Every structure is written in structure tokens, then in C-alpha cells.
Amino acid sequence: MNPILVATDFSPAAQNAADYAVDLALALNKEVVLINVYTYPISYNEVPVMVPVEEIEQGIHAELKKWKESLSLKAQGKISIEMEESIGTFYSGLQDVCDRLQPYMVIMGSQGSTAAERLLLGGHTVYTMRHLKWPVMAVPVNAHFTDIRNVGLACDLSKPASIPVERIKALLNDFHAELHILNIEGKHQALHDSLVASFRLINLFGELEPQYHYVKNKHIDEALMEVTVKNDIQLLIVLPQHHHLLDSLAHKSHTRHLTMRCPAPLLALQ
């Protein structure tokens, strides 16, 4: 039934993302699958010592089982909650599980609680959002699920043909939400070009009657967050392969900044 897949490293941010995922799954009547991808670490003393494989596997299995039991209590038996363990690098392990389960979406925390967790989880989240072909949601550490009534689309008006229109329409139908199209221009765009692009978007989304928001601000990430708060947007869609916030390595710092500070969850759609 295309489950909601929750990637966890057992950090507080991942716990918050799992709580959010269960509430979302209850709203959509979806199964939840918890996944942890792990490698075999080596302890470096005077002589390298391999941590016993069985010990690692047992510890991860026990922790996942504890999370499953806790989240099952939260769900009150209304949805199924399962768990998966995968060995390997994070992205390849996650991709393998996605290939097998065909998830509705993947949900991750957007940052950890320590500096090391912020670097690791933030990096994993951004990379996964940019490359995974399934929808990937990054949940801010302080975000809690509320009914998704307003969905924002951070849109590059210069590339309307590359917008995954049908995927967006399907999500809006699932959430019974209104669409807000956000165009934040960091540099001047000719009026004629803006008008042409706007008419293309109207042709794409016209029947949905979306609200359009145009803002000129060189600090694009800050402007996006401001518009998100002002319009009570509960979910912000970004397009990794087409939107410059996630598309360019030159803007990697902006991406990480947005993923960690955005007040609403981010959903990357390919």
C-alpha cells in the first residue's frame, strides 16, 4: 500500500520525524516502516578491533523494536508499523529498501541535536532530497503535525515545463489542501519573462486556483521562510533537480540553512 518510510538514526530529530510520520500516516491511512541503515564500525586502539557483528545487529534490532512499540502505542493500533534493517552506506541502503517497498514518501529529520549529528544527518537529508526519486520529507526538529491545509511550491518560473504537476496534484488531493506558488527572485527578471512564465503556470495549475506569491529578495532562503510563515503554509515543496536552492553545489550552504531553519517540513519532489 505504498508505506511511509521513516529513516532513523535514533537521534531526537529522528524521533520527532517518526512522531510526525505516524500522525501523517493516521491522516492518510498509510502503513509506516521504520528503517535504520548501519555499517560495521571499527574501534581504533593500538590494534584495530572489530566490534562484534552480532552485538551491532542485536543492538539496532532492539532499538528499532523499542521505537516500533512506542509508535504503535501512539497509533493505537489504527495503522501497521513495521521495521527494516539494512547494512551499507546510508543512501544506497535506503535506495535498496525504496526499490523493494515503493514508498509513498520517505521522512527524515532535518538535523541532529549535537554538532556531529547536525553535520551527519543534515548532510544525509540534503543529499537524499537531491537524488532519491521518491518524495522525501525533511521534518524540522521542532515541527509537529497539523492538518496540511496550505501547501507551498517553491517554483522556478523559468522552468515551468519541468514541474511534476501530476505528482503535486495527487498530493493536494490526498491532503485536501490549497496550493500556494512561491516565486522568490534573487535578481531582476524582465517583466515580459515573468508574465510569460506566470501564464504557463496558470495553464498547468489553473483548475486548482492556486494563490501566487512573488517576492524579490537577494536572501532567497530567508524570503521563502518569511512567506511560509505569513501564509500559514504547513508543507513546502521544493524541486531538487530544477530549483537552485537544491540544484547547485554552490548553494549547498543555503540548502542546509533552509532545511534546518524552515518552520514547515520540506518535501522534495523529482
N, C-alpha and C positions, 0 to 999 in steps of 0.2 A: 504493500500500500504506500510505497514511496515514503519511508520514515524520515523523521527529523533526526539528523546525525549530530551528536554533540561531541566535539573533540575536547578532551580534558587532559590537563597535566596535574590535576588535583590542587591547583592554586586557588586562592579566594576568588580571583577573577573568573576562573573556570567554573567555580561553584555558582557564582552569580549568573553566569551564562546558562548553566544547566537548569537553574531555577526558572529563568526566563523561558528556556526552551520547553519545559514542561507546561508552563502556563499557556504558551503559544500552541502547543500540541493539543491541550484540552480545548482551546478555542476552535481548532481546525479538525479535531478528532483524528489526530495522527499518532502513530507509534513513535516512540523515542528510542534511539540506540546510542548508548554511551560508548565512546572509543578512546583507548589510550594506545599511542604508538610509542614503543620504547626500544632502546638499544642496550647492549650489554656494556656497562661501564667498566673501566679498569681502574683499580686503586693503585696509585704510584707511590710506593715506599722505596726502600733501597732496591728491592726487587719487585717488578710489576706483578701484581696478584689479581687474578680474575675473580670478580665477585661471583659466587656460585649461581649458575643459571636458574636452578630450582628456586633459590631464595628470591631472586628477582621476580620470577613468574608468580610465585605464591603471594609475594607482597602486593604486586599490581592487581592480581585477581581478587585478593581480599579487599583492597581499597575500592575497586570497581563495584564489588558486591555490596560494600557498605553504602556507596553512593546510590546504587540501584535500589536498595531497601529504603533509604531515606526519601528518594524521589518518588518511589511507589506509594509511600505514605502520603506524600504531598498530593499525588494524583488521585488518591482514594480509590484505586483500582479501576478508574474510568478509562485509562489507556494502558497499553502494554509498554513496559520499559525493559529493554534488553541491553546486553553489553558485548563489546568486541575488544579483543586484544590483538595488536599487530606488532611484529618485530621489524625494525628497519629505520630508515630515516623518516622524519615526520611526514613530509609531503608525499613521498612515494607510498608509504603505508596507508595514509589517508586516501590517496587516489585509488589504490587497490580495493579498499573497502567500498568506496563510492561506486567503482565499476561493478561490484557484485551486488550492492544493495539498491543502487539507483535512487538516492535520497531526494526528498522534496527540497531540502536545503541542508547546508552544514552550518552549525552555530558554534562560534568560538568566543572566548573572552578577548577583549581588546588590549589588555595589559595585565601584568602581574603586580604583586604588592611590594616586591623588592626591586632594586635596580637591575639585578641579574634577570629576574622574571620579566621585567618590562622590556629588556633588550631581547630576550629569547621569544617570549610569547608575542610581543609586538612584531618582531621580525617574521615569525611563523604566520601570523594573521595576515599581514600585508602581502607576503609572498603568495599565500593561498588565495587571497582575494584577487590577485592579479592573474593567476594562472589556472585555477580549478574551473572546469567547465560547468559545474553545478553552482547554483546560488549559494553564496557564502555570506553569513551574517556575523558582524563583529558587534558584540554587546558591550557598551561602556560599563565600567566597573560599578557605577552607582545606579545603573538603569534598572527599572522594574517594569514588568509587563503591564501595559494598559491596553484597552481596546484600540486597535490600529484604525483610526478614522481618517487620518490625513497622511498620505504617502508623498514624499518629495522625490523628484527626479532631478539630480544634478546633471544638466544636459549641455552638451557642446553643440551650439546651434549650427556650427559649420559642418557637422557630420550627421544630419538627421536620418539619413538612409541606413546608418549603422546601429540605430537604436533597436533593441529587441522588443518591438511593440507587442507582439502576441504574448510574450512572457509577462510583460508588465500588466497587460490587460487581465491575464489569468490571475495574477497576484491580487490586483484590485478587486476582482470578482470574489476571490477567496476571503478577503478581508472586509468586503463591503465598504471600501474606503474611497475617498475622493483623491484625485491626483493634483499635485502642485508641481509645475515645471519651473525649475530654478535655473536661471542663466546668470552666472556671475562673470562679468567681463573684467579681466585684469588689465586689458589695454583697449584703446579705442577701436571700435568696429564701425565701418561705414553704415550709415542709416539704411541704404538700399540693401546691403547684405543682410542686416538684421531683419528687415521686413520680409525679404525672400525666405529666409530660414524660418521665420515665425509662421508664414503661410504653409510651409511644408509640415511643420509640427501640427498645425491645425488640421491639415488633411490626415495626418497619422492618428491623432487622438480626438478629433472633433466631436465624435458622438459621446465621449466621456465628459465633455465640457470642463476640461481642467482649468485651474487658475494658473496664470503666468506671472512670474516674478523676475524682473530684470534689474540687476544691480551692477553698477560699475565700482569696483574696488580692487586696488592692486593686491590687497591681502585677501586672496580668494578663499582660503580655508576659514578665516575669521568671518567673512561675509556669509559664507554658507551656514555657519553655526548660528549667526545672528538671525538670518531668515528662517532657519529651522525653529528656533525658539519663538520668534514673533508670530509664526503661523501655526503653532501648536502641532508640528509635524512629529508623528510617532515613529516613522521609519524613513530613512533617506537612502534612495537607490543611487549607486554610482556605477559607471560603466568602465571597467578596468582597461579594456583594450582601446577605448576611444576618448576617455576623459583624462585630461592632462594631470589631474590630481593623482591618478594611479598609473598612468601610462608611461611616464618618463622617470628614469633613474635620477635625473637632475632634480626632480621634485620629490624625491624619496622622503626628505625631512618633512615636507608639507604633508605627505600621506600619513606618516607616522603621527604627526601632530594632530591631524584631523581624526584619525582612528581612535586616538586616546582621549581627545577632549570633546568630541562631538556629543551633544546631550542625548541624541537619539541613536538607536542602533543603525549601523550602516549595512546595506545589502548590496553586494557586488553581483551584477548580472552580466554574463558574457553574451 
